Amino acid sequence: MPRYALMVEYDGAPFHGWQRQADGLPSVQQVIEEAAAHLNAGVVPVVGAAGRTDAGVHAEAQVAELDLEADYAPERVREALNFHTRPHPVSILRAARAPEDWSARFACIGRAYRYRILNRRPRPALEAGRVWHVQARLDADAMHEAAQMLLGKHDFSAYRAASCQAKDALRTLDRLDVSRYADAVEFHVEARSFLHHQVRNLVGTLVQVGQGKRPITWPRSVLDSRDRARAGQTAPPEGLTFLAARYAEPLDWV
Amino acid sequence: MPRYALMVEYDGAPFHGWQRQADGLPSVQQVIEEAAAHLNAGVVPVVGAAGRTDAGVHAEAQVAELDLEADYAPERVREALNFHTRPHPVSILRAARAPEDWSARFACIGRAYRYRILNRRPRPALEAGRVWHVQARLDADAMHEAAQMLLGKHDFSAYRAASCQAKDALRTLDRLDVSRYADAVEFHVEARSFLHHQVRNLVGTLVQVGQGKRPITWPRSVLDSRDRARAGQTAPPEGLTFLAARYAEPLDWV
């Protein structure tokens, strides 16, 4: 069976996350799988992703894999999926043939996320559902400084969701940059892989530094404690966007 | 009666434009006027705007004026309007006291719009409703070159809507820049004032140059003809955003 890689953009707002829901609630995976069934003699294939994003989380370039019974050109797969995923806010940006043993999830050696805060008094109109609205002025430089102390390989138990199913909490944080752009504060985060809620817990904790409620050294002391109860709130999902997945072997995207 | 200036951000998608509709269809003006009635002993005031945007057109910083019976601090007006405009995607970014004879529309000496095209094969997911989706590759440099021939003071009859109510079609186009940013092509347009559909007609005409269907000199020859029938299509409203209104007298925004 030919395997395909898909690069997918989606607005997370109407979905209960990437993953297909047992109770039939709408998910990105279900939308793509049901579109793919049209290319697969009605048989619904399983579509796996590099990052199983939570409800409300967006993607600019999620990567997924798909097996089909028949051998189609990747252009054809991309076009057909974009036809059948309508009118959902899910768009297949690119497609590629992938090796038969390739996995969007397990072959991925780097994941990048952006978290966006709208940091102003009036509520968002144009960016509603795309940002976390934080009214109190944030010190992005202080957050950036605090973030640099979290880089490298650590036990991130303190920043892990209670529901996290990973075997261990050891992760290597490669990038955690915090920058201000006018009324927005953006976090750019990269690692080989993340724990469940890790990015949102890091953001929620750093925001307490940005508000001046905690010292710059506090997020690091939370990390060292390995105690989830010490970290800040989980930042809301709508500010988070899956930006990119990196693979050792390049794919021939069209 | 104290007069206030309001700077307003809105998502045009759910509205039949800025202007209050005789048939009661939702408009931005109505949302703000009804919110303002809460500050005005229930009396609904009239709110005028610098740019009466069409259905589906967005604003990052529309400017409007509002008269109230009572004298409130501008902060109070801004906060109260943001409370009462919920849950509509309309946000009062700033407010200011304005002179009694000041008009958001007639005192405005410069208006700036952005038009955004998503220029790629797959349909938009994250930018659905915010861009015109043009699949065929556009030559932004050719469009920019053609656009420069339209700058200055001209009779823009060829780029005016049939429904335009302006007394004459003489307008001075100060800026019409076309630039590519990855998969997007953006138009930045500035003038003291515009005719109805002028920006969208300019975009729709320049796109024919970008697609290679017409020479770079064509939009200028359309202008010189003063014949609306010769111009390209009216670009769809969802790609257009009102960016800014300029005034000779600075306002004391809060």
Interface residues (C-beta under 8 A of the other chain):
Chain A: E9 Y10 D11 H58 E60 R78 N82 R86 P89 V90 S91 I92 L93 R120 P122 R123 P124 A125 L126 A128
Chain B: E9 Y10 D11 H58 E60 R78 N82 R86 P89 V90 S91 I92 L93 R120 P122 R123 P124 A125 L126 A128
